[in-house]
Amino acid sequence: MNREILTEREANSYSPLTLAFLGDSVYDTLVREFLLRKANMPVAKLHSAKIKLVCAEFQSKAYDIVSEKLSEHETAILKRGRNATGNTVPKHADAAEYRRATALECLFGYLFLTGKNERVRELFEVIINSNIIENEQIGV
């Protein structure tokens, strides 16, 4: 399947929450790939480890790490995602964590839509190579 790459202008026409909707999937796929390559283990253990890395609390910490590595344009997208207003907050996260997690997902969705897959991978590498992975008990 060929994927149409959007221009920055086209990608900017999507709401931050729509970009986060896609970015959630992009981030989730990267986490799954990371865990699979890191350890060959039963699916139940992979799932438990994945849950720890995709929760709003972890993504909020990842936001801090990634935000230091962004261009001015990427920072604007991150802020746009953070300032988006949604109606729900998960029961295991506070509103600030959830907004920051949404911002990270918004950025990943935007970069994916605009064909910047290498940049998505670079930012994900920054996250997994940071000490926040070591501080989480993910079981791999």
N, CA, C and O atoms as a GROMACS GRO file, in nm:
protein
  560
    1MET      N    1   0.084  -0.118   0.000
    1MET     CA    2   0.000   0.000   0.000
    1MET      C    3   0.089   0.124   0.000
    1MET      O    4   0.175   0.140   0.087
    2ASN      N    5   0.068   0.209  -0.097
    2ASN     CA    6   0.141   0.335  -0.102
    2ASN      C    7   0.071   0.436  -0.013
    2ASN      O    8  -0.052   0.448  -0.012
    3ARG      N    9   0.152   0.508   0.061
    3ARG     CA   10   0.099   0.604   0.156
    3ARG      C   11   0.126   0.744   0.102
    3ARG      O   12   0.239   0.776   0.067
    4GLU      N   13   0.022   0.826   0.097
    4GLU     CA   14   0.038   0.963   0.051
    4GLU      C   15   0.102   1.046   0.162
    4GLU      O   16   0.053   1.049   0.275
    5ILE      N   17   0.211   1.112   0.128
    5ILE     CA   18   0.279   1.201   0.222
    5ILE      C   19   0.212   1.338   0.212
    5ILE      O   20   0.195   1.392   0.103
    6LEU      N   21   0.175   1.392   0.325
    6LEU     CA   22   0.111   1.523   0.327
    6LEU      C   23   0.214   1.634   0.338
    6LEU      O   24   0.322   1.616   0.394
    7THR      N   25   0.178   1.749   0.284
    7THR     CA   26   0.261   1.867   0.306
    7THR      C   27   0.239   1.913   0.450
    7THR      O   28   0.144   1.871   0.516
    8GLU      N   29   0.328   1.998   0.497
    8GLU     CA   30   0.311   2.052   0.632
    8GLU      C   31   0.180   2.128   0.644
    8GLU      O   32   0.111   2.120   0.746
    9ARG      N   33   0.145   2.200   0.539
    9ARG     CA   34   0.020   2.276   0.540
    9ARG      C   35  -0.100   2.181   0.552
    9ARG      O   36  -0.193   2.206   0.628
   10GLU      N   37  -0.097   2.073   0.474
   10GLU     CA   38  -0.207   1.975   0.481
   10GLU      C   39  -0.215   1.910   0.619
   10GLU      O   40  -0.323   1.895   0.676
   11ALA      N   41  -0.100   1.873   0.673
   11ALA     CA   42  -0.098   1.810   0.805
   11ALA      C   43  -0.147   1.907   0.913
   11ALA      O   44  -0.213   1.866   1.008
   12ASN      N   45  -0.114   2.034   0.898
   12ASN     CA   46  -0.159   2.135   0.995
   12ASN      C   47  -0.310   2.156   0.992
   12ASN      O   48  -0.366   2.212   1.086
   13SER      N   49  -0.375   2.112   0.885
   13SER     CA   50  -0.520   2.129   0.876
   13SER      C   51  -0.595   2.031   0.968
   13SER      O   52  -0.714   2.048   0.994
   14TYR      N   53  -0.526   1.928   1.014
   14TYR     CA   54  -0.587   1.832   1.106
   14TYR      C   55  -0.582   1.886   1.249
   14TYR      O   56  -0.489   1.956   1.287
   15SER      N   57  -0.683   1.853   1.325
   15SER     CA   58  -0.683   1.896   1.465
   15SER      C   59  -0.573   1.822   1.541
   15SER      O   60  -0.535   1.712   1.501
   16PRO      N   61  -0.523   1.881   1.648
   16PRO     CA   62  -0.420   1.814   1.727
   16PRO      C   63  -0.466   1.678   1.781
   16PRO      O   64  -0.387   1.585   1.791
   17LEU      N   65  -0.594   1.667   1.815
   17LEU     CA   66  -0.644   1.539   1.867
   17LEU      C   67  -0.651   1.434   1.757
   17LEU      O   68  -0.633   1.315   1.785
   18THR      N   69  -0.677   1.476   1.635
   18THR     CA   70  -0.675   1.382   1.522
   18THR      C   71  -0.532   1.335   1.496
   18THR      O   72  -0.509   1.217   1.470
   19LEU      N   73  -0.438   1.427   1.501
   19LEU     CA   74  -0.297   1.389   1.485
   19LEU      C   75  -0.255   1.295   1.597
   19LEU      O   76  -0.180   1.200   1.574
   20ALA      N   77  -0.302   1.321   1.719
   20ALA     CA   78  -0.269   1.235   1.832
   20ALA      C   79  -0.332   1.097   1.816
   20ALA      O   80  -0.274   0.997   1.858
   21PHE      N   81  -0.449   1.090   1.755
   21PHE     CA   82  -0.515   0.962   1.727
   21PHE      C   83  -0.423   0.873   1.643
   21PHE      O   84  -0.406   0.755   1.672
   22LEU      N   85  -0.364   0.931   1.539
   22LEU     CA   86  -0.270   0.856   1.457
   22LEU      C   87  -0.139   0.834   1.531
   22LEU      O   88  -0.083   0.724   1.528
   23GLY      N   89  -0.090   0.937   1.599
   23GLY     CA   90   0.037   0.928   1.670
   23GLY      C   91   0.036   0.822   1.778
   23GLY      O   92   0.139   0.762   1.807
   24ASP      N   93  -0.079   0.799   1.839
   24ASP     CA   94  -0.093   0.692   1.938
   24ASP      C   95  -0.057   0.558   1.876
   24ASP      O   96   0.013   0.478   1.936
   25SER      N   97  -0.105   0.534   1.757
   25SER     CA   98  -0.077   0.409   1.687
   25SER      C   99   0.070   0.400   1.645
   25SER      O  100   0.132   0.294   1.656
   26VAL      N  101   0.125   0.510   1.597
   26VAL     CA  102   0.266   0.513   1.557
   26VAL      C  103   0.354   0.482   1.678
   26VAL      O  104   0.444   0.397   1.670
   27TYR      N  105   0.329   0.549   1.789
   27TYR     CA  106   0.407   0.528   1.911
   27TYR      C  107   0.391   0.385   1.961
   27TYR      O  108   0.489   0.320   1.999
   28ASP      N  109   0.268   0.336   1.962
   28ASP     CA  110   0.240   0.200   2.009
   28ASP      C  111   0.316   0.098   1.924
   28ASP      O  112   0.371   0.002   1.978
   29THR      N  113   0.319   0.117   1.794
   29THR     CA  114   0.390   0.025   1.705
   29THR      C  115   0.540   0.027   1.734
   29THR      O  116   0.604  -0.079   1.736
   30LEU      N  117   0.596   0.144   1.757
   30LEU     CA  118   0.738   0.153   1.790
   30LEU      C  119   0.769   0.083   1.922
   30LEU      O  120   0.872   0.016   1.934
   31VAL      N  121   0.682   0.099   2.020
   31VAL     CA  122   0.702   0.032   2.149
   31VAL      C  123   0.697  -0.119   2.131
   31VAL      O  124   0.781  -0.191   2.185
   32ARG      N  125   0.600  -0.168   2.055
   32ARG     CA  126   0.588  -0.312   2.031
   32ARG      C  127   0.712  -0.366   1.961
   32ARG      O  128   0.764  -0.472   1.997
   33GLU      N  129   0.759  -0.294   1.861
   33GLU     CA  130   0.879  -0.337   1.790
   33GLU      C  131   1.000  -0.339   1.884
   33GLU      O  132   1.078  -0.434   1.883
   34PHE      N  133   1.014  -0.235   1.964
   34PHE     CA  134   1.124  -0.227   2.060
   34PHE      C  135   1.123  -0.346   2.155
   34PHE      O  136   1.226  -0.410   2.176
   35LEU      N  137   1.007  -0.376   2.211
   35LEU     CA  138   0.997  -0.487   2.307
   35LEU      C  139   1.023  -0.621   2.241
   35LEU      O  140   1.090  -0.707   2.298
   36LEU      N  141   0.971  -0.639   2.121
   36LEU     CA  142   0.991  -0.764   2.050
   36LEU      C  143   1.139  -0.788   2.020
   36LEU      O  144   1.189  -0.900   2.036
   37ARG      N  145   1.208  -0.684   1.978
   37ARG     CA  146   1.351  -0.697   1.948
   37ARG      C  147   1.434  -0.714   2.075
   37ARG      O  148   1.541  -0.776   2.073
   38LYS      N  149   1.386  -0.658   2.184
   38LYS     CA  150   1.461  -0.662   2.310
   38LYS      C  151   1.451  -0.799   2.377
   38LYS      O  152   1.548  -0.846   2.438
   39ALA      N  153   1.336  -0.863   2.367
   39ALA     CA  154   1.319  -0.989   2.440
   39ALA      C  155   1.215  -1.077   2.371
   39ALA      O  156   1.106  -1.031   2.336
   40ASN      N  157   1.250  -1.202   2.353
   40ASN     CA  158   1.156  -1.301   2.303
   40ASN      C  159   1.090  -1.364   2.424
   40ASN      O  160   1.149  -1.449   2.492
   41MET      N  161   0.968  -1.324   2.450
   41MET     CA  162   0.899  -1.370   2.571
   41MET      C  163   0.752  -1.391   2.539
   41MET      O  164   0.706  -1.351   2.432
   42PRO      N  165   0.679  -1.453   2.629
   42PRO     CA  166   0.536  -1.474   2.606
   42PRO      C  167   0.462  -1.342   2.582
   42PRO      O  168   0.499  -1.237   2.635
   43VAL      N  169   0.358  -1.351   2.503
   43VAL     CA  170   0.281  -1.233   2.466
   43VAL      C  171   0.225  -1.161   2.589
   43VAL      O  172   0.221  -1.038   2.590
   44ALA      N  173   0.185  -1.233   2.689
   44ALA     CA  174   0.131  -1.169   2.810
   44ALA      C  175   0.235  -1.079   2.876
   44ALA      O  176   0.202  -0.971   2.924
   45LYS      N  177   0.361  -1.123   2.878
   45LYS     CA  178   0.467  -1.040   2.936
   45LYS      C  179   0.498  -0.921   2.846
   45LYS      O  180   0.522  -0.810   2.895
   46LEU      N  181   0.497  -0.943   2.714
   46LEU     CA  182   0.518  -0.831   2.622
   46LEU      C  183   0.408  -0.726   2.642
   46LEU      O  184   0.436  -0.606   2.645
   47HIS      N  185   0.286  -0.772   2.656
   47HIS     CA  186   0.174  -0.680   2.675
   47HIS      C  187   0.188  -0.601   2.805
   47HIS      O  188   0.165  -0.480   2.807
   48SER      N  189   0.226  -0.667   2.911
   48SER     CA  190   0.245  -0.598   3.040
   48SER      C  191   0.354  -0.492   3.030
   48SER      O  192   0.339  -0.383   3.084
   49ALA      N  193   0.463  -0.525   2.961
   49ALA     CA  194   0.571  -0.428   2.942
   49ALA      C  195   0.525  -0.312   2.856
   49ALA      O  196   0.557  -0.197   2.883
   50LYS      N  197   0.448  -0.342   2.751
   50LYS     CA  198   0.399  -0.238   2.661
   50LYS      C  199   0.310  -0.140   2.735
   50LYS      O  200   0.321  -0.019   2.716
   51ILE      N  201   0.222  -0.191   2.819
   51ILE     CA  202   0.129  -0.105   2.894
   51ILE      C  203   0.206   0.001   2.973
   51ILE      O  204   0.161   0.115   2.983
   52LYS      N  205   0.319  -0.037   3.030
   52LYS     CA  206   0.397   0.058   3.110
   52LYS      C  207   0.459   0.168   3.024
   52LYS      O  208   0.482   0.279   3.073
   53LEU      N  209   0.486   0.138   2.897
   53LEU     CA  210   0.553   0.235   2.810
   53LEU      C  211   0.457   0.322   2.730
   53LEU      O  212   0.497   0.424   2.674
   54VAL      N  213   0.331   0.282   2.723
   54VAL     CA  214   0.234   0.362   2.647
   54VAL      C  215   0.138   0.439   2.736
   54VAL      O  216   0.054   0.514   2.686
   55CYS      N  217   0.150   0.423   2.867
   55CYS     CA  218   0.059   0.495   2.958
   55CYS      C  219   0.093   0.645   2.959
   55CYS      O  220   0.205   0.685   2.926
   56ALA      N  221  -0.004   0.725   2.996
   56ALA     CA  222   0.013   0.870   2.997
   56ALA      C  223   0.127   0.913   3.089
   56ALA      O  224   0.199   1.007   3.058
   57GLU      N  225   0.142   0.846   3.202
   57GLU     CA  226   0.248   0.882   3.296
   57GLU      C  227   0.386   0.868   3.231
   57GLU      O  228   0.470   0.957   3.243
   58PHE      N  229   0.410   0.757   3.162
   58PHE     CA  230   0.538   0.736   3.096
   58PHE      C  231   0.556   0.834   2.981
   58PHE      O  232   0.663   0.893   2.964
   59GLN      N  233   0.450   0.851   2.900
   59GLN     CA  234   0.461   0.942   2.787
   59GLN      C  235   0.484   1.086   2.832
   59GLN      O  236   0.550   1.163   2.762
   60SER      N  237   0.432   1.122   2.947
   60SER     CA  238   0.456   1.254   3.002
   60SER      C  239   0.605   1.273   3.034
   60SER      O  240   0.661   1.380   3.011
   61LYS      N  241   0.667   1.169   3.088
   61LYS     CA  242   0.812   1.174   3.113
   61LYS      C  243   0.889   1.180   2.981
   61LYS      O  244   0.989   1.251   2.970
   62ALA      N  245   0.842   1.105   2.883
   62ALA     CA  246   0.906   1.105   2.751
   62ALA      C  247   0.896   1.243   2.686
   62ALA      O  248   0.987   1.286   2.615
   63TYR      N  249   0.786   1.312   2.711
   63TYR     CA  250   0.766   1.448   2.662
   63TYR      C  251   0.882   1.538   2.706
   63TYR      O  252   0.936   1.614   2.626
   64ASP      N  253   0.919   1.527   2.834
   64ASP     CA  254   1.030   1.608   2.886
   64ASP      C  255   1.160   1.579   2.812
   64ASP      O  256   1.235   1.671   2.778
   65ILE      N  257   1.186   1.453   2.789
   65ILE     CA  258   1.310   1.411   2.722
   65ILE      C  259   1.311   1.461   2.578
   65ILE      O  260   1.410   1.518   2.532
   66VAL      N  261   1.202   1.439   2.507
   66VAL     CA  262   1.194   1.473   2.365
   66VAL      C  263   1.192   1.624   2.343
   66VAL      O  264   1.250   1.673   2.247
   67SER      N  265   1.125   1.696   2.430
   67SER     CA  266   1.108   1.841   2.409
   67SER      C  267   1.241   1.915   2.400
   67SER      O  268   1.248   2.023   2.341
   68GLU      N  269   1.344   1.860   2.459
   68GLU     CA  270   1.477   1.923   2.453
   68GLU      C  271   1.546   1.904   2.318
   68GLU      O  272   1.645   1.970   2.290
   69LYS      N  273   1.494   1.814   2.236
   69LYS     CA  274   1.560   1.776   2.110
   69LYS      C  275   1.487   1.825   1.986
   69LYS      O  276   1.521   1.785   1.875
   70LEU      N  277   1.389   1.910   2.003
   70LEU     CA  278   1.302   1.948   1.892
   70LEU      C  279   1.343   2.078   1.824
   70LEU      O  280   1.402   2.167   1.886
   71SER      N  281   1.308   2.086   1.696
   71SER     CA  282   1.323   2.211   1.623
   71SER      C  283   1.213   2.306   1.669
   71SER      O  284   1.122   2.267   1.742
   72GLU      N  285   1.222   2.429   1.627
   72GLU     CA  286   1.120   2.528   1.663
   72GLU      C  287   0.983   2.486   1.610
   72GLU      O  288   0.883   2.498   1.679
   73HIS      N  289   0.981   2.436   1.487
   73HIS     CA  290   0.855   2.392   1.426
   73HIS      C  291   0.796   2.272   1.502
   73HIS      O  292   0.676   2.269   1.528
   74GLU      N  293   0.880   2.176   1.536
   74GLU     CA  294   0.834   2.059   1.611
   74GLU      C  295   0.783   2.099   1.750
   74GLU      O  296   0.686   2.042   1.800
   75THR      N  297   0.849   2.195   1.811
   75THR     CA  298   0.804   2.245   1.942
   75THR      C  299   0.666   2.308   1.931
   75THR      O  300   0.583   2.292   2.020
   76ALA      N  301   0.641   2.378   1.822
   76ALA     CA  302   0.509   2.440   1.801
   76ALA      C  303   0.401   2.332   1.788
   76ALA      O  304   0.290   2.349   1.840
   77ILE      N  305   0.432   2.223   1.721
   77ILE     CA  306   0.337   2.112   1.707
   77ILE      C  307   0.313   2.047   1.843
   77ILE      O  308   0.199   2.016   1.878
   78LEU      N  309   0.419   2.028   1.918
   78LEU     CA  310   0.408   1.970   2.052
   78LEU      C  311   0.318   2.056   2.140
   78LEU      O  312   0.230   2.005   2.210
   79LYS      N  313   0.338   2.188   2.136
   79LYS     CA  314   0.256   2.279   2.217
   79LYS      C  315   0.110   2.278   2.171
   79LYS      O  316   0.018   2.285   2.252
   80ARG      N  317   0.092   2.269   2.040
   80ARG     CA  318  -0.044   2.262   1.986
   80ARG      C  319  -0.116   2.139   2.040
   80ARG      O  320  -0.233   2.145   2.077
   81GLY      N  321  -0.045   2.028   2.044
   81GLY     CA  322  -0.103   1.904   2.098
   81GLY      C  323  -0.129   1.915   2.247
   81GLY      O  324  -0.232   1.867   2.296
   82ARG      N  325  -0.038   1.977   2.319
   82ARG     CA  326  -0.054   1.991   2.464
   82ARG      C  327  -0.173   2.079   2.499
   82ARG      O  328  -0.242   2.056   2.599
   83ASN      N  329  -0.198   2.180   2.417
   83ASN     CA  330  -0.304   2.275   2.446
   83ASN      C  331  -0.440   2.233   2.391
   83ASN      O  332  -0.540   2.302   2.412
   84ALA      N  333  -0.445   2.120   2.322
   84ALA     CA  334  -0.572   2.072   2.268
   84ALA      C  335  -0.665   2.034   2.382
   84ALA      O  336  -0.622   1.984   2.486
   85THR      N  337  -0.791   2.060   2.362
   85THR     CA  338  -0.887   2.027   2.467
   85THR      C  339  -0.968   1.904   2.427
   85THR      O  340  -1.030   1.900   2.321
   86GLY      N  341  -0.964   1.807   2.513
   86GLY     CA  342  -1.043   1.686   2.494
   86GLY      C  343  -1.138   1.670   2.611
   86GLY      O  344  -1.131   1.744   2.708
   87ASN      N  345  -1.224   1.573   2.599
   87ASN     CA  346  -1.326   1.555   2.703
   87ASN      C  347  -1.290   1.448   2.805
   87ASN      O  348  -1.358   1.435   2.907
   88THR      N  349  -1.187   1.371   2.780
   88THR     CA  350  -1.159   1.258   2.868
   88THR      C  351  -1.018   1.264   2.925
   88THR      O  352  -0.926   1.315   2.862
   89VAL      N  353  -1.005   1.212   3.044
   89VAL     CA  354  -0.875   1.191   3.108
   89VAL      C  355  -0.879   1.050   3.165
   89VAL      O  356  -0.972   1.016   3.237
   90PRO      N  357  -0.779   0.967   3.134
   90PRO     CA  358  -0.782   0.831   3.187
   90PRO      C  359  -0.779   0.831   3.340
   90PRO      O  360  -0.730   0.925   3.402
   91LYS      N  361  -0.833   0.726   3.397
   91LYS     CA  362  -0.841   0.721   3.543
   91LYS      C  363  -0.706   0.706   3.610
   91LYS      O  364  -0.694   0.733   3.730
   92HIS      N  365  -0.604   0.665   3.537
   92HIS     CA  366  -0.472   0.644   3.596
   92HIS      C  367  -0.374   0.757   3.564
   92HIS      O  368  -0.253   0.740   3.577
   93ALA      N  369  -0.425   0.872   3.522
   93ALA     CA  370  -0.338   0.985   3.489
   93ALA      C  371  -0.406   1.114   3.532
   93ALA      O  372  -0.529   1.123   3.536
   94ASP      N  373  -0.325   1.214   3.563
   94ASP     CA  374  -0.385   1.344   3.590
   94ASP      C  375  -0.393   1.422   3.459
   94ASP      O  376  -0.336   1.380   3.358
   95ALA      N  377  -0.462   1.533   3.462
   95ALA     CA  378  -0.487   1.610   3.340
   95ALA      C  379  -0.358   1.659   3.275
   95ALA      O  380  -0.347   1.657   3.152
   96ALA      N  381  -0.261   1.702   3.354
   96ALA     CA  382  -0.134   1.752   3.298
   96ALA      C  383  -0.059   1.640   3.228
   96ALA      O  384  -0.007   1.660   3.118
   97GLU      N  385  -0.052   1.523   3.290
   97GLU     CA  386   0.015   1.409   3.226
   97GLU      C  387  -0.054   1.373   3.094
   97GLU      O  388   0.012   1.347   2.994
   98TYR      N  389  -0.184   1.372   3.098
   98TYR     CA  390  -0.260   1.335   2.979
   98TYR      C  391  -0.238   1.435   2.865
   98TYR      O  392  -0.225   1.395   2.750
   99ARG      N  393  -0.234   1.563   2.896
   99ARG     CA  394  -0.210   1.665   2.793
   99ARG      C  395  -0.071   1.649   2.733
   99ARG      O  396  -0.054   1.664   2.612
  100ARG      N  397   0.027   1.619   2.816
  100ARG     CA  398   0.164   1.601   2.766
  100ARG      C  399   0.175   1.474   2.682
  100ARG      O  400   0.245   1.472   2.582
  101ALA      N  401   0.106   1.368   2.723
  101ALA     CA  402   0.104   1.245   2.644
  101ALA      C  403   0.038   1.270   2.509
  101ALA      O  404   0.085   1.222   2.406
  102THR      N  405  -0.071   1.345   2.510
  102THR     CA  406  -0.140   1.380   2.386
  102THR      C  407  -0.048   1.462   2.296
  102THR      O  408  -0.048   1.443   2.174
  103ALA      N  409   0.028   1.552   2.354
  103ALA     CA  410   0.122   1.633   2.277
  103ALA      C  411   0.226   1.546   2.207
  103ALA      O  412   0.255   1.567   2.090
  104LEU      N  413   0.281   1.450   2.278
  104LEU     CA  414   0.380   1.360   2.220
  104LEU      C  415   0.318   1.281   2.105
  104LEU      O  416   0.380   1.267   1.999
  105GLU      N  417   0.198   1.230   2.125
  105GLU     CA  418   0.130   1.154   2.020
  105GLU      C  419   0.097   1.244   1.902
  105GLU      O  420   0.106   1.200   1.787
  106CYS      N  421   0.060   1.368   1.926
  106CYS     CA  422   0.032   1.464   1.820
  106CYS      C  423   0.156   1.484   1.733
  106CYS      O  424   0.148   1.484   1.611
  107LEU      N  425   0.270   1.501   1.797
  107LEU     CA  426   0.395   1.519   1.724
  107LEU      C  427   0.427   1.396   1.640
  107LEU      O  428   0.463   1.409   1.523
  108PHE      N  429   0.415   1.278   1.698
  108PHE     CA  430   0.445   1.155   1.624
  108PHE      C  431   0.349   1.138   1.506
  108PHE      O  432   0.391   1.096   1.398
  109GLY      N  433   0.222   1.172   1.524
  109GLY     CA  434   0.126   1.163   1.415
  109GLY      C  435   0.158   1.261   1.304
  109GLY      O  436   0.152   1.226   1.186
  110TYR      N  437   0.192   1.383   1.341
  110TYR     CA  438   0.228   1.486   1.243
  110TYR      C  439   0.350   1.444   1.162
  110TYR      O  440   0.351   1.452   1.039
  111LEU      N  441   0.454   1.400   1.231
  111LEU     CA  442   0.576   1.359   1.162
  111LEU      C  443   0.551   1.241   1.070
  111LEU      O  444   0.606   1.235   0.960
  112PHE      N  445   0.469   1.148   1.113
  112PHE     CA  446   0.436   1.032   1.029
  112PHE      C  447   0.362   1.076   0.904
  112PHE      O  448   0.396   1.033   0.794
  113LEU      N  449   0.261   1.162   0.919
  113LEU     CA  450   0.183   1.208   0.804
  113LEU      C  451   0.268   1.284   0.703
  113LEU      O  452   0.242   1.277   0.583
  114THR      N  453   0.367   1.356   0.751
  114THR     CA  454   0.451   1.436   0.661
  114THR      C  455   0.572   1.357   0.611
  114THR      O  456   0.664   1.415   0.552
  115GLY      N  457   0.573   1.228   0.636
  115GLY     CA  458   0.678   1.141   0.581
  115GLY      C  459   0.811   1.147   0.653
  115GLY      O  460   0.912   1.102   0.600
  116LYS      N  461   0.812   1.202   0.772
  116LYS     CA  462   0.937   1.215   0.847
  116LYS      C  463   0.956   1.095   0.940
  116LYS      O  464   0.971   1.109   1.062
  117ASN      N  465   0.955   0.977   0.879
  117ASN     CA  466   0.965   0.852   0.956
  117ASN      C  467   1.098   0.840   1.028
  117ASN      O  468   1.103   0.790   1.141
  118GLU      N  469   1.205   0.884   0.965
  118GLU     CA  470   1.336   0.877   1.031
  118GLU      C  471   1.339   0.965   1.155
  118GLU      O  472   1.398   0.929   1.257
  119ARG      N  473   1.275   1.080   1.146
  119ARG     CA  474   1.270   1.169   1.262
  119ARG      C  475   1.188   1.106   1.375
  119ARG      O  476   1.224   1.118   1.493
  120VAL      N  477   1.080   1.039   1.340
  120VAL     CA  478   1.000   0.968   1.441
  120VAL      C  479   1.088   0.867   1.512
  120VAL      O  480   1.089   0.859   1.635
  121ARG      N  481   1.163   0.789   1.435
  121ARG     CA  482   1.251   0.687   1.493
  121ARG      C  483   1.361   0.750   1.578
  121ARG      O  484   1.396   0.698   1.684
  122GLU      N  485   1.417   0.861   1.531
  122GLU     CA  486   1.520   0.932   1.610
  122GLU      C  487   1.466   0.972   1.747
  122GLU      O  488   1.530   0.951   1.849
  123LEU      N  489   1.348   1.031   1.747
  123LEU     CA  490   1.289   1.076   1.873
  123LEU      C  491   1.255   0.958   1.963
  123LEU      O  492   1.271   0.965   2.085
  124PHE      N  493   1.208   0.849   1.904
  124PHE     CA  494   1.179   0.731   1.984
  124PHE      C  495   1.308   0.675   2.043
  124PHE      O  496   1.309   0.630   2.158
  125GLU      N  497   1.415   0.676   1.966
  125GLU     CA  498   1.546   0.631   2.017
  125GLU      C  499   1.590   0.716   2.136
  125GLU      O  500   1.645   0.665   2.233
  126VAL      N  501   1.566   0.846   2.128
  126VAL     CA  502   1.599   0.935   2.240
  126VAL      C  503   1.525   0.888   2.366
  126VAL      O  504   1.582   0.886   2.475
  127ILE      N  505   1.399   0.852   2.349
  127ILE     CA  506   1.319   0.806   2.463
  127ILE      C  507   1.374   0.675   2.519
  127ILE      O  508   1.397   0.664   2.639
  128ILE      N  509   1.395   0.577   2.432
  128ILE     CA  510   1.436   0.445   2.483
  128ILE      C  511   1.580   0.443   2.531
  128ILE      O  512   1.618   0.355   2.609
  129ASN      N  513   1.660   0.537   2.486
  129ASN     CA  514   1.799   0.543   2.534
  129ASN      C  515   1.815   0.632   2.657
  129ASN      O  516   1.925   0.646   2.710
  130SER      N  517   1.706   0.692   2.702
  130SER     CA  518   1.712   0.776   2.821
  130SER      C  519   1.702   0.689   2.945
  130SER      O  520   1.673   0.570   2.936
  131ASN      N  521   1.725   0.749   3.058
  131ASN     CA  522   1.718   0.673   3.183
  131ASN      C  523   1.576   0.644   3.228
  131ASN      O  524   1.556   0.570   3.325
  132ILE      N  525   1.475   0.701   3.162
  132ILE     CA  526   1.338   0.671   3.207
  132ILE      C  527   1.301   0.526   3.179
  132ILE      O  528   1.222   0.467   3.253
  133ILE      N  529   1.357   0.468   3.075
  133ILE     CA  530   1.332   0.325   3.049
  133ILE      C  531   1.392   0.242   3.162
  133ILE      O  532   1.330   0.149   3.212
  134GLU      N  533   1.513   0.276   3.201
  134GLU     CA  534   1.580   0.202   3.308
  134GLU      C  535   1.505   0.216   3.440
  134GLU      O  536   1.503   0.123   3.521
  135ASN      N  537   1.444   0.331   3.462
  135ASN     CA  538   1.373   0.356   3.588
  135ASN      C  539   1.238   0.284   3.595
  135ASN      O  540   1.184   0.264   3.704
  136GLU      N  541   1.186   0.246   3.481
  136GLU     CA  542   1.058   0.173   3.479
  136GLU      C  543   1.088   0.025   3.493
  136GLU      O  544   1.185  -0.025   3.436
  137GLN      N  545   1.008  -0.044   3.566
  137GLN     CA  546   1.021  -0.189   3.580
  137GLN      C  547   0.935  -0.253   3.471
  137GLN      O  548   0.822  -0.295   3.496
  138ILE      N  549   0.991  -0.261   3.349
  138ILE     CA  550   0.911  -0.311   3.237
  138ILE      C  551   0.925  -0.461   3.215
  138ILE      O  552   0.849  -0.519   3.138
  139GLY      N  553   1.018  -0.524   3.281
  139GLY     CA  554   1.027  -0.669   3.274
  139GLY      C  555   1.096  -0.726   3.152
  139GLY      O  556   1.074  -0.842   3.118
  140VAL      N  557   1.180  -0.646   3.086
  140VAL     CA  558   1.258  -0.700   2.973
  140VAL      C  559   1.406  -0.676   2.996
  140VAL      O  560   1.488  -0.714   2.913
   0.00000   0.00000   0.00000
